[in-house]
Structures are given as C-alpha cells and as structure tokens.
Amino acid sequence: MTEVRRILGEDGSLLGDAVDLHRNQLLEFWRFMLLGRELDRMLEELRGSGRIGPYVGSAGTEACAVGVAAALKPRDWLFPSWRMTAAALVRDVELDALVNNALGNERDRARGRQGPGGLGFRDELVAPISAPVGTQIAQAVGAAHAARLRGDGAVAVALFGAAASESADYHSGLNFAGVLRAPVVFVALGDQDLGASATGYGLASSLVDGDDVLAVFAATREALERARNGEGATLISAIGGHEGRGLDRLGRHLVGSGALADDLAAQIEAEARHELRAALDRALTAGQPEGASLFADVTATPGPALAWQRDALMRFGAEYGGAEDPEAGNILD
C-alpha cells in the first residue's frame, strides 16, 4: 500500500520536509480554516432556524479546501463540491458574497438560483456546484482542455468527495483527462485510495493526509506544475475530513513555532466572528430577487420561448399577486 504523505504530525510537529512558506502565509492558512469553520457554524444555525434552505455542512473539509485553493494561481479554475466553502474564501470571494449566496437574496450573484453553499463566482473562477454527485469532474476536464486550446496556461482543479468515484462522471472525466492529457487535477477527500483507478486511466496519483493542510498544499502544487508542463492529469486521494483535526493540527504547529500566541489566536477568532456577524446583518437588509430575474442570464439573447415564459409569469403575478406586487409577497415563496 502506498504510504500516506504527511508533513504535520497530530501534535503539530514536522514529520517531513517543511513547505517553503513564510510564517505569515501559514497564519493566513489557519485564519482561512478558522473563518471557514465559523461560517459553517453560522450557516448551520441559519438552517436550523429555518432562515435558509437545506445546507450541507463543511466541518472537517477545511484543511483540504484551503490547501488545494492556496496552491492555485489566479488564472486557474476551481470546480468545488458541496462542503468546500473555505476554498472560496481563499479565492478571494468576499464574505458578503458567500452570505448573500446562502440567503439567496437580491444581492446574490446567482440571483437566488443556487442552494445555500452552492457557490458559483465567475470573477474568482469558482464554478457553481451542481446537485448530482460528481458532475464537476467532467466539467473540470472540459475547462482544462479549453484552457490548453487557448494557450493561457490555466489548470482546472476538481474537488470532490471520494464517494463520487462511483458516479459515471468520475469515470468519464478521468477517461477524457487521460486521453486528452488535459491540464487538470482531481482531489478526492474521504477514506479511499483511488490510485488504482487513476493508473487505469493513465493518470498520475498521490496519497496524502487530507487533514494536513501543508501536505495537501504540497501535493496540489506539484500536480499543478505537472499539468502546466504538459505531463497530464493527477488524481490526489486526500484521506481524512475529520472535524477540527486539520485546524487544530496547524494551530499546534504555529503555537510550537512561536507564530501564534494565545492572545493572537483569540483576536483572530473574535475578528472572524465579528466579520461574519456584520456580513449577515448586511445580507438580512436585502430583499428577494425579482421574479423576472429567473429569466436573466439564461441565454445571451432570450428566445421566443423564454420571453413567453417571462411574460406569463409577470401576468400571473399581476393577476394573483406576486413578485411585482409588494403587498402580496412573492409568488415563488
């Protein structure tokens, strides 16, 4: 069996070669992981109180999500799965955008079409998440192949749970990646070593501790370099996803190295909660998307069928009370 790559031990000690990152960068990793945890807790509370719809919690994914996203260059595309909210933070998606997305309000870039945690941020090159398991795998291969045809040097990365290896998109995606030698990296978080299937499709593979943010970062950076050099795709099996383990492990390392004192940790945690509370307060002042926004951005030029549907919805709203009648509420409620 392939040995699992680890850089940080459970006690935060270095087990392997240190990653060439400044202590401030490691602190930033820890802050993103902490912010991701606190955002997840807030969204879980909103779901429990009925303020938002079904939400898939992301506890335990922080180390993998941050490690992968931190290795990307600005021009690279990220195709995440549910539970990878922290990756969007690393890609510079603002907290306001994430909270607006969760509430599906009028300020949500997706106009309320995505479920809470569904992401989808074009400017930051974070693709939207589809409900079916594993769809982002094949989508990432297509984006990677397009990037190579354009010659822009971009790589696409697909993040998914190991259970997606049972989907048709997993096998289709790996097959096309192998045939096309596409500049794409697959990262599967869970309890399975998928290296055998990678080999079968002609891909490189690696096995890392998914609760070790530095090991994930190092493996992803190496795979991205292979892809940019035209050496093909890589599948990284990240074994882990245990709640709190990744954050605590990096925290112990930072404390042991003298980079994170107790007062600084408390300050960062308090600031994270304040930022989240402020973002939520702002989001709660926004109304719902207008009914007509359902038909925006569907096609570059709306066709007759789309225009007919839009007009029918507006007539329905005018007759029975809806999105265009402030006294009647929203017909989509």
Legacy VTK file of the C-alpha trace (Angstrom):
# vtk DataFile Version 3.0
C-alpha trace
ASCII
DATASET POLYDATA
POINTS 333 float
0.000 0.000 0.000
1.228 3.497 -0.841
2.334 5.447 2.214
0.168 8.411 3.123
2.101 11.649 2.755
2.176 13.765 5.891
4.080 16.916 6.777
2.472 17.733 10.127
2.010 15.255 12.932
-1.059 15.267 15.176
0.921 17.314 17.690
1.897 19.860 15.044
5.489 18.680 14.710
7.141 18.476 11.307
7.306 14.904 10.003
8.697 15.663 6.561
10.356 18.442 4.646
8.940 21.835 5.534
6.960 23.628 2.822
8.655 26.826 1.698
6.032 29.154 3.129
6.558 32.183 5.351
5.032 32.032 8.827
2.601 34.789 7.806
1.329 32.566 4.992
0.820 29.720 7.456
-1.091 32.093 9.734
-3.251 33.043 6.760
-3.962 29.343 6.133
-5.062 29.000 9.760
-7.221 32.124 9.533
-8.987 30.860 6.395
-9.624 27.497 8.042
-10.978 29.206 11.158
-13.149 31.555 9.103
-14.466 28.600 7.104
-15.362 26.776 10.330
-17.149 29.802 11.797
-19.024 30.449 8.528
-20.130 26.818 8.502
-21.394 27.065 12.076
-23.333 30.236 11.278
-24.953 28.677 8.215
-25.853 25.573 10.217
-27.604 27.826 12.754
-29.459 29.646 9.969
-30.570 26.328 8.501
-31.709 25.059 11.899
-33.782 28.189 12.460
-35.358 27.981 9.009
-33.719 31.157 7.715
-32.078 29.320 4.799
-32.860 26.146 2.881
-31.037 22.814 3.024
-27.342 23.329 3.709
-24.587 20.714 3.521
-22.183 21.353 6.398
-18.469 21.655 5.645
-16.980 20.692 9.018
-13.785 18.677 8.547
-13.044 19.811 4.998
-11.161 22.998 5.890
-7.622 21.614 5.601
-8.228 20.047 2.199
-10.202 23.000 0.832
-7.650 25.613 1.935
-4.624 23.522 0.949
-5.927 22.994 -2.583
-7.164 26.536 -3.204
-3.985 28.126 -1.822
-1.881 26.275 -4.399
-3.806 27.709 -7.366
-2.732 30.634 -9.486
-5.272 33.426 -10.129
-5.905 32.164 -13.676
-6.734 28.605 -12.585
-10.320 27.352 -12.359
-11.723 25.672 -9.246
-14.606 23.195 -9.554
-15.603 22.511 -5.942
-18.136 20.187 -4.385
-20.557 20.797 -1.581
-18.801 21.251 1.780
-15.808 23.124 0.295
-16.833 26.655 1.277
-13.434 27.526 2.731
-11.887 27.156 -0.733
-13.961 30.101 -1.961
-12.553 32.286 0.824
-9.009 31.544 -0.332
-10.045 32.502 -3.881
-10.896 35.987 -2.531
-14.670 35.536 -2.589
-15.934 38.101 -0.072
-17.903 37.068 2.992
-20.784 39.249 1.844
-20.968 37.310 -1.415
-20.994 33.966 0.413
-23.667 35.035 2.901
-25.816 36.603 0.155
-25.437 33.326 -1.739
-26.620 31.337 1.279
-29.674 33.558 1.748
-30.404 33.765 -1.987
-31.269 37.450 -1.715
-31.343 40.189 -4.346
-27.600 40.805 -3.909
-26.725 37.179 -4.582
-24.684 36.931 -7.774
-26.576 33.745 -8.646
-29.900 35.600 -8.196
-31.063 33.052 -5.644
-30.787 30.106 -8.008
-28.160 28.162 -6.066
-28.852 26.400 -2.808
-27.010 27.582 0.326
-23.329 26.783 -0.149
-23.803 26.222 -3.887
-21.114 28.824 -4.680
-20.597 29.929 -8.286
-18.391 33.027 -8.557
-17.303 33.783 -12.105
-14.914 36.644 -11.325
-12.933 34.453 -8.907
-13.094 31.430 -11.257
-15.056 29.304 -8.791
-17.549 27.212 -10.745
-21.105 26.684 -9.469
-21.947 23.354 -7.863
-24.481 21.023 -9.445
-26.739 18.828 -7.313
-25.810 15.479 -8.924
-22.703 13.922 -7.409
-19.505 14.125 -9.468
-20.604 16.410 -12.305
-17.755 18.847 -11.638
-15.201 16.168 -12.535
-16.094 16.066 -16.225
-16.715 19.826 -16.247
-13.183 20.475 -14.987
-11.723 18.341 -17.769
-13.623 20.378 -20.353
-12.416 23.649 -18.844
-8.838 22.356 -18.742
-8.914 21.242 -22.368
-10.345 24.633 -23.395
-7.572 26.402 -21.469
-4.950 24.393 -23.317
-6.546 25.221 -26.678
-6.486 28.908 -25.722
-2.897 28.587 -24.549
-3.447 30.651 -21.414
-1.553 28.304 -19.086
-4.527 27.752 -16.785
-5.196 24.490 -14.946
-8.588 23.283 -13.708
-8.966 21.583 -10.334
-11.932 19.440 -9.314
-12.613 18.909 -5.605
-14.998 16.117 -4.647
-15.818 13.547 -2.027
-14.402 10.075 -2.574
-17.962 8.709 -2.885
-18.154 10.441 -6.271
-15.826 7.712 -7.584
-18.974 5.599 -8.052
-20.508 8.122 -10.462
-20.424 7.949 -14.242
-18.917 11.444 -14.402
-15.919 10.258 -12.395
-15.019 7.572 -14.910
-15.915 9.720 -17.923
-13.867 12.597 -16.556
-10.780 10.507 -15.772
-11.015 8.765 -19.129
-11.116 12.033 -21.073
-8.365 13.509 -18.886
-6.121 10.560 -19.704
-6.879 10.543 -23.420
-6.540 14.323 -23.824
-3.668 14.693 -21.341
-5.673 17.632 -20.057
-4.122 20.091 -17.573
-6.436 19.086 -14.745
-6.020 17.993 -11.134
-8.547 15.870 -9.252
-8.681 15.907 -5.453
-10.860 13.338 -3.687
-11.444 13.798 0.045
-12.583 10.794 2.036
-11.446 7.375 3.184
-10.493 5.791 -0.146
-7.206 5.487 -2.016
-8.262 5.899 -5.643
-4.766 5.479 -7.062
-5.622 2.218 -8.853
-8.351 3.834 -10.942
-6.025 6.737 -11.772
-3.430 4.307 -13.081
-6.067 2.552 -15.159
-6.887 5.789 -16.938
-3.262 6.786 -17.445
-3.136 9.437 -14.725
-0.536 10.110 -12.081
-1.700 9.721 -8.492
-0.689 10.616 -4.957
-1.946 9.811 -1.474
-1.967 12.468 1.249
-3.389 13.122 4.680
-6.490 15.208 3.987
-6.361 16.732 7.478
-2.826 18.049 6.896
-3.166 21.366 5.076
0.550 21.503 4.260
0.617 18.007 2.741
-2.445 18.821 0.637
-0.911 22.128 -0.455
2.396 20.498 -1.423
0.759 17.652 -3.360
-1.573 20.034 -5.197
1.256 22.414 -6.101
3.286 19.531 -7.547
0.294 18.251 -9.538
-0.390 21.738 -10.900
3.216 22.018 -12.041
2.967 18.675 -13.844
-0.187 19.829 -15.592
1.352 23.147 -16.681
4.362 21.316 -18.062
2.153 19.175 -20.300
2.657 15.999 -18.241
-1.059 15.292 -17.872
-3.575 14.961 -15.078
-3.126 13.846 -11.470
-5.565 12.316 -9.011
-4.864 13.129 -5.358
-6.543 10.927 -2.754
-6.836 13.001 0.433
-7.548 10.633 3.320
-9.379 12.451 6.083
-12.112 15.006 6.584
-12.340 14.788 10.373
-13.956 17.747 12.107
-11.471 20.058 13.797
-8.416 17.926 13.176
-6.853 19.986 10.391
-7.387 23.321 12.141
-6.060 22.032 15.457
-3.018 20.405 13.877
-1.890 23.555 12.088
-2.682 25.588 15.197
-0.383 23.402 17.320
2.379 23.820 14.750
2.012 27.605 14.788
1.961 27.709 18.581
5.044 25.494 18.767
6.925 27.698 16.312
6.026 30.840 18.229
3.881 32.275 15.415
0.538 32.003 17.218
0.265 33.141 20.819
-2.971 32.691 22.764
-3.872 36.379 22.603
-3.362 36.492 18.821
-5.483 33.358 18.334
-8.274 34.872 20.426
-8.039 38.139 18.463
-8.273 36.380 15.076
-11.226 34.302 16.249
-13.067 37.365 17.587
-12.434 39.260 14.341
-13.747 36.341 12.285
-16.988 36.212 14.246
-17.393 39.994 14.034
-16.864 39.949 10.250
-19.431 37.172 9.861
-21.998 38.904 12.042
-21.551 42.146 10.091
-21.887 40.319 6.759
-25.076 38.608 7.949
-26.558 41.880 9.211
-25.944 43.456 5.806
-27.384 40.470 3.955
-30.560 40.499 6.032
-31.359 44.043 4.845
-31.639 42.844 1.230
-34.906 41.772 -0.344
-35.637 38.783 -2.534
-34.692 38.633 -6.235
-37.417 39.884 -8.554
-39.421 37.203 -10.287
-38.254 38.387 -13.705
-34.652 37.672 -12.719
-35.405 33.967 -13.255
-35.062 34.638 -16.965
-31.916 36.753 -16.895
-28.567 35.213 -17.888
-30.176 32.024 -19.221
-29.109 32.703 -22.806
-27.105 35.532 -24.372
-30.182 36.577 -26.370
-33.576 35.486 -24.969
-35.542 33.447 -27.491
-39.315 33.497 -28.035
-39.982 30.615 -25.651
-38.076 32.276 -22.804
-39.778 35.618 -23.426
-43.177 33.893 -23.401
-42.461 32.253 -20.056
-41.277 35.532 -18.551
-44.371 37.399 -19.739
-46.638 34.609 -18.469
-45.072 34.799 -15.010
-45.481 38.558 -14.919
-49.156 38.268 -15.952
-49.689 35.653 -13.246
-48.104 37.941 -10.686
-50.184 40.924 -11.750
-53.419 38.908 -11.607
-52.899 36.933 -8.408
-50.281 38.996 -6.582
-46.606 38.160 -6.648
-43.095 39.415 -7.138
-44.238 42.671 -8.755
-46.916 43.331 -6.094
-45.222 44.437 -2.837
-48.444 43.936 -0.840
-48.903 40.337 -1.941
-45.477 38.880 -1.211
-43.601 36.686 -3.655
-45.326 34.025 -5.768
-42.148 31.977 -5.514
-42.387 31.701 -1.700
LINES 1 334
333 0 1 2 3 4 5 6 7 8 9 10 11 12 13 14 15 16 17 18 19 20 21 22 23 24 25 26 27 28 29 30 31 32 33 34 35 36 37 38 39 40 41 42 43 44 45 46 47 48 49 50 51 52 53 54 55 56 57 58 59 60 61 62 63 64 65 66 67 68 69 70 71 72 73 74 75 76 77 78 79 80 81 82 83 84 85 86 87 88 89 90 91 92 93 94 95 96 97 98 99 100 101 102 103 104 105 106 107 108 109 110 111 112 113 114 115 116 117 118 119 120 121 122 123 124 125 126 127 128 129 130 131 132 133 134 135 136 137 138 139 140 141 142 143 144 145 146 147 148 149 150 151 152 153 154 155 156 157 158 159 160 161 162 163 164 165 166 167 168 169 170 171 172 173 174 175 176 177 178 179 180 181 182 183 184 185 186 187 188 189 190 191 192 193 194 195 196 197 198 199 200 201 202 203 204 205 206 207 208 209 210 211 212 213 214 215 216 217 218 219 220 221 222 223 224 225 226 227 228 229 230 231 232 233 234 235 236 237 238 239 240 241 242 243 244 245 246 247 248 249 250 251 252 253 254 255 256 257 258 259 260 261 262 263 264 265 266 267 268 269 270 271 272 273 274 275 276 277 278 279 280 281 282 283 284 285 286 287 288 289 290 291 292 293 294 295 296 297 298 299 300 301 302 303 304 305 306 307 308 309 310 311 312 313 314 315 316 317 318 319 320 321 322 323 324 325 326 327 328 329 330 331 332
